[in-house]
Amino acid sequence: MSSTRDKILFISREKAESLLISVGLRIGGWNQLAEMDGVLSRHIQFHPGRGQSELYVLARHLSKWVARNGWVLIHFDNSTLPLDVEIDTVSFIFLAPGERWDITRQRIILVDSGDAANNHEAVSLMIFFGLMFEWHFYLAGEHAEPGRRLGILDGTVYFFGQTDALAEAGELIEQVTHTPLTLPDGYYTARPLT
């Protein structure tokens, strides 16, 4: 059984930029994810409730919206300055024993375990913590259409994309508003215990 520690890598800006080209994105001046020239997208925002259970379920839905499969890039902008306790929490869950997250040097995370279900676990946890701690970060997925990305900013969710992506986001918002404790379909499958 793998842990969340097996799923994330801190990567360089250059590596991130090479991955983002395929989805029409670039790293902006404030370290946000922005559209490349010629890619136009719009956005809608969602202000979720603050209950932990609802935020966790929302995080599971959001991880699937950003990427059905393939890698997910998580990029923290310059507004994120986690408290020590927040850094300790992320370090404990995502890093090897004795390692500590250094946000000043490690703003870009690549989640790419080679298994979509495993990627969703790690991405969901990071989204959950981002919503709880009100961080600023953006997520983009490997097989997304140009401009599609998610922003988690001060506890608010921003869906960026073109018409189809925003229609899908609207359906997601409606679903989590009406049934805030219902996990996405297909999330838990029976797996043999080992």
C-alpha positions as CSV (number, residue, x, y, z in Angstrom):
1,M,0.0,0.0,0.0
2,S,1.5,3.4,-1.0
3,S,1.2,6.5,1.1
4,T,0.7,10.1,0.1
5,R,4.4,10.5,0.5
6,D,4.9,8.5,-2.7
7,K,2.7,10.8,-4.8
8,I,4.2,14.3,-4.7
9,L,7.3,16.0,-6.0
10,F,8.5,19.5,-5.6
11,I,9.5,20.7,-9.1
12,S,11.3,23.7,-10.6
13,R,9.6,26.6,-12.3
14,E,11.2,25.5,-15.6
15,K,9.7,22.0,-15.3
16,A,6.3,23.4,-14.4
17,E,6.3,25.7,-17.4
18,S,7.2,22.9,-19.7
19,L,4.1,20.9,-18.4
20,L,1.8,23.9,-18.4
21,I,2.3,24.6,-22.1
22,S,0.2,21.5,-23.0
23,V,-2.8,23.0,-21.3
24,G,-2.4,26.6,-22.5
25,L,-1.1,28.0,-19.2
26,R,1.9,29.8,-17.8
27,I,3.2,31.1,-14.5
28,G,2.2,34.8,-14.0
29,G,4.0,37.6,-12.2
30,W,2.5,36.8,-8.8
31,N,3.2,33.1,-9.3
32,Q,-0.4,32.5,-10.2
33,L,-1.4,30.2,-13.1
34,A,-2.5,32.4,-16.1
35,E,-3.5,31.8,-19.7
36,M,-0.9,31.8,-22.4
37,D,-1.3,34.5,-25.1
38,G,-4.3,33.5,-27.3
39,V,-6.0,31.3,-24.7
40,L,-9.1,32.9,-23.3
41,S,-11.0,31.6,-20.4
42,R,-13.6,32.9,-18.0
43,H,-14.3,32.0,-14.4
44,I,-17.0,31.4,-11.8
45,Q,-16.5,31.3,-8.1
46,F,-18.0,29.4,-5.3
47,H,-18.0,30.3,-1.6
48,P,-18.3,26.9,0.3
49,G,-19.4,26.5,3.8
50,R,-16.8,26.1,6.5
51,G,-17.7,22.6,7.9
52,Q,-14.9,20.2,7.7
53,S,-17.0,17.3,6.4
54,E,-18.5,19.5,3.6
55,L,-15.0,20.8,2.7
56,Y,-13.6,17.3,2.5
57,V,-16.4,16.2,0.2
58,L,-16.0,19.3,-1.9
59,A,-12.2,18.7,-2.2
60,R,-12.9,15.2,-3.5
61,H,-15.2,16.6,-6.2
62,L,-12.7,19.4,-7.1
63,S,-9.9,16.9,-7.5
64,K,-11.9,15.1,-10.2
65,W,-12.9,18.4,-11.9
66,V,-9.3,19.5,-12.3
67,A,-8.1,16.2,-13.7
68,R,-9.7,12.8,-14.4
69,N,-6.4,11.2,-14.9
70,G,-2.7,12.1,-15.4
71,W,-0.6,14.5,-13.4
72,V,-1.8,17.5,-11.4
73,L,0.3,20.5,-10.9
74,I,-0.3,22.6,-7.7
75,H,1.2,26.0,-7.7
76,F,1.2,28.3,-4.7
77,D,1.2,32.0,-5.5
78,N,3.1,34.7,-3.5
79,S,0.1,35.3,-1.1
80,T,0.6,32.0,0.6
81,L,2.6,32.2,3.8
82,P,1.6,29.2,5.9
83,L,1.9,29.1,9.7
84,D,4.4,26.7,11.2
85,V,1.6,24.4,12.3
86,E,0.3,24.3,8.8
87,I,3.7,23.5,7.4
88,D,4.2,20.8,10.0
89,T,0.8,19.2,9.0
90,V,1.7,19.2,5.3
91,S,5.2,17.9,6.0
92,F,3.9,15.1,8.2
93,I,1.4,13.9,5.6
94,F,3.2,14.5,2.3
95,L,7.0,14.3,3.1
96,A,9.4,11.6,4.3
97,P,10.1,11.6,8.1
98,G,12.5,14.4,9.0
99,E,11.7,16.5,5.9
100,R,10.0,19.9,6.2
101,W,8.2,21.9,3.5
102,D,10.0,25.2,2.7
103,I,7.4,27.3,1.0
104,T,10.0,29.9,0.0
105,R,11.7,27.3,-2.2
106,Q,9.0,24.8,-2.8
107,R,5.9,26.5,-4.4
108,I,5.3,24.0,-7.1
109,I,4.1,20.5,-6.5
110,L,3.6,17.8,-9.1
111,V,1.2,15.0,-8.2
112,D,1.9,12.1,-10.5
113,S,1.8,8.6,-9.1
114,G,0.8,7.0,-12.4
115,D,-2.6,6.0,-10.9
116,A,-5.5,8.4,-11.1
117,A,-7.1,7.1,-7.8
118,N,-3.8,7.7,-5.9
119,N,-3.4,11.2,-7.5
120,H,-7.0,12.1,-6.4
121,E,-6.2,11.2,-2.8
122,A,-3.2,13.5,-2.6
123,V,-4.8,16.3,-4.5
124,S,-8.0,16.1,-2.4
125,L,-6.0,16.4,0.8
126,M,-4.1,19.4,-0.5
127,I,-7.3,21.1,-1.6
128,F,-8.9,20.4,1.8
129,F,-6.0,21.9,3.6
130,G,-5.9,24.9,1.2
131,L,-9.6,25.6,1.9
132,M,-9.2,25.1,5.7
133,F,-6.1,27.2,6.0
134,E,-7.3,29.7,3.3
135,W,-4.1,29.5,1.2
136,H,-3.7,30.8,-2.4
137,F,-2.9,28.1,-5.0
138,Y,-3.9,26.9,-8.4
139,L,-4.2,23.5,-9.9
140,A,-4.0,22.3,-13.5
141,G,-4.4,18.8,-14.9
142,E,-2.5,17.0,-17.6
143,H,-5.4,16.3,-20.0
144,A,-7.4,19.5,-19.5
145,E,-8.5,21.7,-22.3
146,P,-6.5,25.0,-22.7
147,G,-7.1,27.4,-19.8
148,R,-8.9,25.0,-17.5
149,R,-7.6,25.3,-13.9
150,L,-8.8,25.7,-10.4
151,G,-8.0,28.4,-8.0
152,I,-8.2,28.1,-4.2
153,L,-8.0,31.6,-2.8
154,D,-8.8,32.6,0.8
155,G,-11.3,29.7,1.1
156,T,-13.1,30.5,-2.1
157,V,-13.0,28.2,-5.2
158,Y,-12.4,29.7,-8.6
159,F,-13.2,27.6,-11.7
160,F,-11.4,28.8,-14.8
161,G,-12.1,27.5,-18.3
162,Q,-14.0,27.7,-21.4
163,T,-17.8,27.2,-21.8
164,D,-17.9,23.5,-21.3
165,A,-15.6,23.5,-18.3
166,L,-17.7,26.2,-16.6
167,A,-20.9,24.4,-17.3
168,E,-19.4,21.3,-15.6
169,A,-18.3,23.5,-12.7
170,G,-21.9,24.9,-12.4
171,E,-23.3,21.4,-12.2
172,L,-20.7,20.5,-9.5
173,I,-21.6,23.6,-7.5
174,E,-25.3,22.7,-7.7
175,Q,-24.6,19.1,-6.6
176,V,-22.4,20.0,-3.6
177,T,-24.9,22.8,-2.6
178,H,-27.8,20.4,-2.6
179,T,-26.0,17.3,-1.3
180,P,-22.9,18.6,0.5
181,L,-22.0,15.2,2.1
182,T,-22.3,13.0,-1.0
183,L,-18.9,11.9,-2.4
184,P,-18.4,11.8,-6.2
185,D,-19.6,8.6,-7.9
186,G,-17.0,5.9,-8.2
187,Y,-14.7,7.3,-5.5
188,Y,-14.6,4.3,-3.2
189,T,-14.2,0.9,-4.8
190,A,-13.9,-2.4,-3.1
191,R,-10.2,-3.2,-2.9
192,P,-8.7,-6.3,-1.5
193,L,-7.0,-5.8,1.9
194,T,-3.3,-6.6,1.8
